[in-house]
Amino acid sequence: MWMLTTVHCASLVLAAILLVLAAIQDAHHYRMPNVLCAALTALFPVFVLTAPHALEWDQNLMIFGLVLLAGLAMFYAKLVGAADVKLLAATGLWAGPHFVALFLIAAAVTGGILGLVMMILTLARNRKRQEGLPMAKVPIPYGVAIAAGGLVVIYKLFMPLFFSG
């Protein structure tokens, strides 16, 4: 039993590492490798199969599908990039019905803060160069915000393992 719990904890740690790597890649290159989103999605069955209690994984799949559909709608409206949609859906799979609202709120708040920071940096850079860039064109690495929301979910999934009473 302890081996399954160890693998279960390791899957959570690995998921957190994948989220951090996705955030770093997006912050540096405004791109995220597909392999990170694929690995995060493929790691979820390990998390489910090694859980110390039964998980309602079918509901997590439903959340994955709903988040993916909403993400595709945002992509086609040119509001987000394709990598953001993939990371959003993969992380939504982990959030499931219990933490999806927390995940989306944490990502939205982090994204808002990130947007403000990017706007301030752009204004400062433009002032030095004496040029203007429309604020609507300021690139925002939203994968950072999605990863932050995902890390909140991973934290919430970890806590019952240590404080199950």
matplotlib code that plots the C-alpha trace (Angstrom):
import matplotlib.pyplot as plt

x = [0.0, 2.8, 4.2, 1.0, 0.8, 4.4, 3.7, 0.5, 2.5, 5.2, 2.5, 1.4, 5.0, 5.6, 2.4, 3.6, 7.0, 5.3, 3.2, 6.3, 8.1, 5.1, 5.0, 8.8, 8.5, 5.6, 7.2, 10.4, 9.2, 5.4, 5.1, 4.7, 5.8, 2.9, 4.8, 4.3, 0.5, 0.5, 2.6, 0.3, -2.7, -1.0, 0.1, -3.5, -4.4, -1.3, -2.7, -6.2, -4.9, -2.6, -5.1, -5.5, -9.3, -11.7, -11.8, -14.7, -12.4, -15.3, -16.3, -12.8, -13.1, -16.3, -14.6, -11.7, -14.2, -16.1, -12.9, -11.5, -14.7, -14.7, -11.0, -11.6, -14.3, -11.9, -9.2, -11.5, -12.4, -8.7, -8.7, -6.1, -3.4, -3.6, -1.1, -3.1, -6.2, -4.2, -2.7, -6.1, -7.8, -5.0, -5.1, -8.9, -8.6, -6.7, -9.0, -12.1, -15.5, -14.3, -11.6, -12.4, -13.9, -10.9, -8.6, -10.3, -10.5, -6.8, -5.8, -8.0, -6.7, -3.1, -3.7, -5.1, -2.1, 0.2, -1.6, -1.1, 2.6, 3.0, 1.2, 3.4, 6.6, 5.4, 4.6, 8.0, 9.8, 7.8, 8.6, 12.3, 12.1, 9.7, 7.3, 3.8, 2.4, -1.4, -2.2, -4.4, -1.3, 0.7, 1.5, 0.7, 2.1, -1.2, 0.4, 2.0, -1.5, -2.9, 0.1, -0.4, -4.0, -2.9, -0.4, -3.2, -5.1, -2.1, -1.7, -5.4, -4.9, -1.9, -3.4, -5.7, -2.7, -1.1, -4.1, -6.6, -7.2]
y = [0.0, 2.4, 1.9, 3.0, 6.1, 6.9, 6.7, 8.7, 11.5, 11.3, 11.8, 15.0, 16.2, 15.4, 17.2, 20.3, 20.1, 19.9, 23.0, 24.9, 23.9, 25.0, 28.4, 28.9, 28.0, 30.3, 33.1, 32.9, 31.9, 32.6, 28.9, 25.6, 22.3, 19.9, 17.2, 19.1, 19.1, 15.5, 14.4, 16.2, 14.5, 11.0, 11.3, 11.6, 7.9, 7.1, 9.5, 7.9, 4.3, 4.9, 6.9, 5.7, 6.0, 5.8, 8.8, 9.9, 10.1, 10.0, 13.4, 14.7, 13.6, 15.5, 18.7, 18.0, 17.9, 21.0, 23.0, 21.9, 23.0, 26.4, 26.7, 25.9, 28.5, 31.1, 29.9, 30.4, 33.8, 34.6, 35.2, 32.6, 30.5, 26.8, 25.9, 27.8, 25.7, 22.4, 23.4, 24.7, 21.4, 19.2, 21.1, 21.0, 17.2, 17.3, 19.9, 17.9, 19.0, 19.7, 22.2, 23.5, 26.8, 27.3, 26.6, 29.0, 31.8, 31.4, 31.4, 34.4, 36.4, 35.5, 36.4, 39.8, 40.5, 39.3, 41.4, 44.5, 43.7, 43.2, 46.5, 48.4, 46.8, 47.7, 51.3, 51.7, 50.1, 52.3, 55.4, 54.7, 54.1, 57.0, 54.6, 53.3, 49.9, 49.6, 48.0, 45.5, 44.1, 43.5, 39.8, 38.0, 34.5, 33.2, 29.8, 31.2, 32.0, 28.6, 26.9, 29.0, 27.9, 24.3, 24.6, 25.6, 22.5, 20.3, 21.8, 21.0, 17.4, 17.0, 18.2, 15.2, 12.9, 14.6, 15.8, 13.0, 13.0]
z = [0.0, 0.8, -2.7, -4.3, -2.0, -2.9, -6.6, -6.0, -4.3, -7.0, -9.7, -8.0, -7.7, -11.4, -12.3, -10.4, -12.2, -15.6, -14.8, -13.7, -16.9, -19.0, -17.2, -17.8, -21.5, -22.0, -20.1, -22.1, -25.6, -25.6, -26.6, -24.8, -26.1, -26.8, -24.9, -21.6, -22.0, -23.2, -20.3, -17.8, -19.3, -19.5, -15.9, -14.6, -14.9, -12.7, -10.1, -10.3, -10.2, -7.2, -5.2, -1.6, -2.1, -5.0, -7.3, -9.5, -12.5, -15.0, -13.7, -14.2, -17.8, -18.2, -16.8, -19.3, -22.2, -21.1, -20.5, -23.8, -25.6, -23.9, -24.7, -28.4, -28.5, -27.1, -29.5, -32.5, -31.2, -31.2, -27.4, -26.5, -28.1, -28.9, -26.2, -23.6, -24.6, -24.2, -20.9, -19.7, -20.6, -19.2, -15.9, -15.8, -16.0, -12.7, -11.1, -11.8, -10.5, -7.0, -7.8, -11.3, -9.9, -7.7, -10.6, -13.0, -10.4, -9.4, -13.1, -13.8, -10.9, -11.7, -15.4, -14.4, -12.3, -15.1, -17.6, -15.4, -15.0, -18.7, -19.4, -17.0, -18.5, -22.0, -21.1, -19.5, -22.5, -24.9, -23.0, -23.2, -27.0, -27.6, -29.5, -28.8, -28.9, -28.5, -25.2, -27.0, -28.7, -25.5, -25.4, -22.2, -21.5, -20.1, -19.6, -16.5, -15.1, -16.0, -14.4, -11.2, -11.1, -11.6, -8.8, -6.5, -7.6, -7.0, -3.5, -2.8, -4.0, -1.8, 1.4, 2.1, 1.9, 4.9, 6.9, 6.5, 10.2]

ax = plt.figure().add_subplot(projection="3d")
ax.plot(x, y, z, "-o")
ax.set_aspect("equal")
plt.show()
